[in-house]
């Protein structure tokens, strides 16, 4: 019995010694791992720094070409100048995100994408706002296809688009409110004017006047012609205007017109024949001094004839 107890104590002592020895080994191993990590991390950091410096200063990645795509209004030279990238700059050192933000700061740019073309190129793709009209609010602003103001008009901006008068800032949804009926009416007319073979293309519209009571009045073609559209049913009114222009072109009674009033009933159009006016003078809304002609469209089996009543 006494011998068994001595053996048991010896076994327990051996286990304790082994555990103690194992604990010392684990601590030593942990210290070695920590020391290795402390040594490796700075080494890797230095390697990355030296590698980055080497790549960003390597002649192999010098910019030889800077390509610009999608520009119509802005010139390629203007866009490249705004990026601040020069031929010979290392393309890996270029901050792509910052270059994109710089390009987007130009009011003509709606969207931009900048990418590297390894080994020696930069590609810039932009989408410009498309100006469809000039909005006169005391100051003139350019309006895009979404009905958004994207910049104040400058002398260098391209022309050839309609000027809109009679609207106010409150008609736009600048504060998140809904656009007014007057503004939506203008946008509907501009949308019809962008269609292929439109009878009243935007390129021929010189001025759109907005009256909140009677609607829209268009000055188009040679600036001496006035077309009263009013509100609503613009698609139908454009079809009726097409018939009027065909009638005037082929009629013998009067070769041209000053005013066409489409803001009437469906089958009634009032036409004022044209007198000679001074060049570049817009006619007034009054019809004094002009003979009035009433043209009524008659539909018969899908074909439209027209008769004229004095």
C-alpha positions in Angstrom: 0.0 0.0 0.0 2.8 2.4 0.9 4.6 1.6 -2.3 1.5 2.3 -4.4 1.2 5.8 -2.8 4.8 6.6 -3.7 4.3 5.5 -7.3 1.2 7.7 -7.6 3.1 10.8 -6.3 5.9 10.1 -8.7 3.5 9.9 -11.6 1.8 13.2 -10.6 5.2 14.9 -10.3 6.1 13.8 -13.8 2.9 15.1 -15.2 3.4 18.5 -13.6 7.0 18.7 -14.9 5.8 17.9 -18.4 3.0 20.5 -18.3 5.5 23.1 -17.0 7.9 22.2 -19.8 5.2 22.4 -22.4 4.1 25.9 -21.1 7.7 27.2 -21.4 7.9 25.9 -25.0 4.6 27.5 -25.9 5.7 30.8 -24.5 9.0 30.7 -26.4 7.2 29.8 -29.6 4.8 32.7 -29.1 7.7 35.1 -28.5 9.3 33.9 -31.7 6.2 34.4 -33.7 5.7 37.9 -32.3 9.3 38.7 -33.1 9.0 37.4 -36.6 5.8 39.4 -37.2 7.4 42.5 -35.9 10.3 41.9 -38.3 8.2 40.9 -41.3 5.6 43.6 -41.3 8.0 46.5 -41.6 9.9 44.5 -44.3 6.7 44.1 -46.3 5.8 47.7 -45.8 9.2 48.8 -47.1 8.9 46.4 -50.0 5.5 47.9 -50.9 6.8 51.4 -50.7 9.9 50.7 -52.8 7.7 48.7 -55.3 5.2 51.6 -55.5 7.9 54.2 -56.0 9.5 52.0 -58.7 6.2 51.5 -60.6 5.1 55.1 -60.4 8.5 56.4 -61.6 9.0 53.8 -64.2 9.3 55.1 -67.8 7.4 52.1 -69.0 4.2 53.6 -67.6 4.7 57.1 -68.9 1.5 58.5 -70.6 1.8 58.7 -74.3 -1.8 58.9 -75.3 -4.9 60.6 -73.6 -8.1 59.6 -75.4 -11.4 61.5 -75.0 -14.7 60.0 -76.1 -18.3 61.3 -76.1 -17.5 65.1 -76.3 -19.6 67.2 -78.6 -19.6 70.7 -77.1 -16.4 70.6 -75.1 -13.1 70.2 -77.1 -10.7 67.4 -76.4 -8.0 69.9 -75.5 -10.3 71.6 -73.0 -11.1 68.3 -71.2 -7.4 67.2 -71.1 -6.4 70.5 -69.7 -9.0 70.2 -66.9 -7.6 66.8 -65.9 -4.2 68.2 -65.2 -2.6 65.1 -66.9 0.4 65.8 -69.1 2.2 63.6 -71.7 4.9 61.8 -69.9 3.1 61.6 -66.5 3.2 58.1 -65.0 -0.3 56.7 -65.5 0.0 54.7 -62.2 0.5 57.9 -60.2 -2.7 59.5 -61.6 -5.5 59.7 -59.1 -8.3 58.4 -61.2 -11.1 59.3 -58.7 -9.8 62.9 -58.4 -9.5 63.3 -62.2 -13.2 62.1 -62.6 -14.4 64.6 -59.9 -12.5 67.4 -61.7 -14.1 66.6 -65.0 -17.6 66.3 -63.4 -17.1 69.8 -62.1 -17.6 71.1 -65.6 -21.3 72.0 -66.0 -21.5 70.5 -69.5 -20.5 67.1 -68.2 -23.4 64.8 -67.1 -21.3 61.7 -66.5 -17.6 60.8 -66.7 -15.5 57.7 -66.6 -11.7 57.7 -66.4 -9.5 54.5 -66.8 -5.9 53.6 -67.4 -4.9 51.8 -70.6 -1.8 49.8 -69.7 1.0 50.5 -70.3 0.9 54.1 -71.4 -2.6 55.5 -72.0 -5.5 57.2 -70.3 -9.1 56.9 -71.6 -11.7 59.5 -70.7 -15.3 58.9 -71.6 -17.9 61.6 -71.0 -21.6 62.1 -71.5 -22.5 65.8 -72.0 -25.8 67.5 -71.2 -27.9 68.0 -74.3 -29.2 71.6 -74.4 -32.7 71.7 -75.8 -33.7 75.2 -74.8 -32.7 78.5 -73.2 -34.8 79.3 -70.1 -35.2 83.1 -69.6 -35.8 83.8 -65.9 -34.3 87.3 -66.0 -31.0 85.5 -66.4 -30.7 82.9 -69.1 -30.1 79.3 -68.3 -29.6 76.1 -70.3 -32.2 73.4 -70.0 -31.4 69.7 -70.7 -33.7 66.9 -71.9 -34.8 66.1 -68.4 -36.0 69.6 -67.9 -33.1 70.4 -65.6 -31.1 73.6 -65.5 -27.4 72.6 -65.8 -25.7 76.0 -66.3 -26.1 79.7 -66.8 -25.9 80.7 -70.5 -22.6 82.1 -71.6 -21.7 83.9 -74.8 -19.6 81.0 -76.0 -22.4 78.4 -75.6 -23.8 77.1 -78.8 -27.2 78.5 -79.9 -29.9 77.3 -82.3 -32.3 76.3 -79.6 -35.7 77.8 -78.5 -35.9 80.5 -75.9 -38.6 80.1 -73.3 -40.2 83.1 -71.7 -42.9 83.5 -69.1 -41.8 80.8 -66.6 -40.4 81.3 -63.1 -38.2 79.4 -60.8 -41.3 78.2 -58.9 -42.4 76.3 -62.1 -39.4 74.0 -61.8 -39.0 71.3 -59.2 -35.9 72.8 -57.6 -37.2 72.3 -54.1 -38.6 68.8 -54.8 -42.1 70.0 -55.5 -44.0 69.0 -58.7 -43.5 70.9 -61.9 -46.4 73.2 -62.9 -48.7 72.6 -65.8 -47.1 75.4 -67.7 -43.6 73.9 -67.4 -44.9 70.4 -68.4 -46.6 72.0 -71.4 -43.3 73.5 -72.6 -41.5 70.1 -72.1 -44.3 68.3 -74.1 -43.8 70.7 -77.0 -40.0 70.3 -76.9 -40.4 66.5 -76.8 -42.6 66.6 -80.0 -40.0 68.9 -81.6 -37.3 66.3 -81.2 -39.2 63.7 -83.2 -38.0 62.9 -86.7 -40.0 64.8 -89.3 -41.8 66.8 -86.7 -43.9 69.5 -88.3 -42.5 72.0 -85.8 -38.9 70.9 -85.1 -37.1 72.5 -82.2 -34.5 73.8 -84.7 -37.2 76.0 -86.3 -38.7 77.3 -83.0 -37.2 80.7 -82.1 -39.3 81.6 -79.0 -41.9 79.9 -76.7 -44.0 82.3 -74.8 -45.9 81.0 -71.8 -49.2 82.6 -70.7 -50.7 81.0 -67.6 -54.2 81.7 -68.8 -54.1 80.9 -72.5 -51.1 78.6 -72.7 -48.3 78.5 -75.2 -47.5 80.7 -78.2 -44.7 79.7 -80.6 -42.7 82.0 -82.8 -41.1 79.8 -85.4 -39.5 79.5 -88.9 -38.5 83.1 -90.0 -39.5 84.7 -86.7 -42.6 86.4 -88.3 -44.8 83.4 -87.8 -46.9 82.9 -84.7 -48.5 79.6 -83.7 -51.0 79.6 -80.8 -51.1 76.2 -79.2 -52.7 76.9 -75.9 -52.7 73.9 -73.5 -53.0 70.1 -74.1 -53.7 67.9 -77.1 -50.4 69.0 -78.7 -50.1 65.8 -80.8 -53.5 66.5 -82.4 -52.7 70.2 -82.9 -49.4 69.3 -84.6 -51.4 67.2 -87.1 -53.7 70.1 -87.7 -50.8 72.4 -88.2 -49.3 70.0 -90.7 -52.5 70.3 -92.7 -52.4 74.1 -92.5 -48.8 74.3 -93.7 -49.7 72.0 -96.6 -52.7 74.2 -97.5 -50.7 77.4 -97.4 -47.9 75.8 -99.5 -50.3 74.7 -102.2 -53.0 77.3 -101.9 -53.6 80.2 -104.3 -55.4 82.7 -102.0 -52.4 83.5 -99.7 -48.9 82.2 -100.1 -47.9 82.6 -96.4 -49.3 83.3 -93.0 -48.6 85.4 -89.9 -50.6 83.6 -87.3 -52.2 80.2 -86.9 -54.5 79.8 -83.9 -55.0 76.2 -83.0 -56.4 76.9 -79.5 -59.9 76.4 -80.7 -62.3 73.5 -81.2 -61.0 70.4 -82.9 -62.2 71.3 -86.4 -61.6 75.0 -86.3 -58.4 76.8 -87.2 -58.0 80.5 -87.5 -55.2 81.7 -90.0 -54.0 85.3 -90.4 -52.4 85.7 -93.9 -49.0 87.4 -93.8 -48.3 91.0 -94.7 -44.7 92.2 -95.2 -43.0 92.9 -91.9 -39.6 94.3 -91.2 -36.9 91.7 -91.0 -36.2 90.1 -87.6 -39.4 91.6 -86.1 -41.6 89.4 -84.1 -45.4 90.0 -84.7 -47.6 91.0 -81.9 -50.4 88.8 -80.7 -53.0 91.3 -82.2 -54.3 90.7 -85.7 -55.1 94.3 -86.6 -54.4 95.0 -90.3 -54.5 91.4 -91.3 -57.2 89.5 -93.1 -58.6 86.6 -91.1 -59.2 83.2 -92.7 -60.9 80.3 -91.0 -59.9 76.9 -92.2 -61.9 73.8 -91.1 -60.6 70.3 -91.4 -63.0 67.7 -92.7 -62.3 64.0 -92.3 -63.9 61.7 -94.8 -63.0 57.9 -95.0 -59.6 58.5 -93.5 -58.6 61.3 -95.9 -58.6 65.0 -94.9 -59.8 67.7 -97.2 -59.9 71.4 -96.3 -62.2 74.1 -97.2 -61.7 77.8 -96.7 -64.3 80.3 -95.5 -63.7 84.0 -95.8 
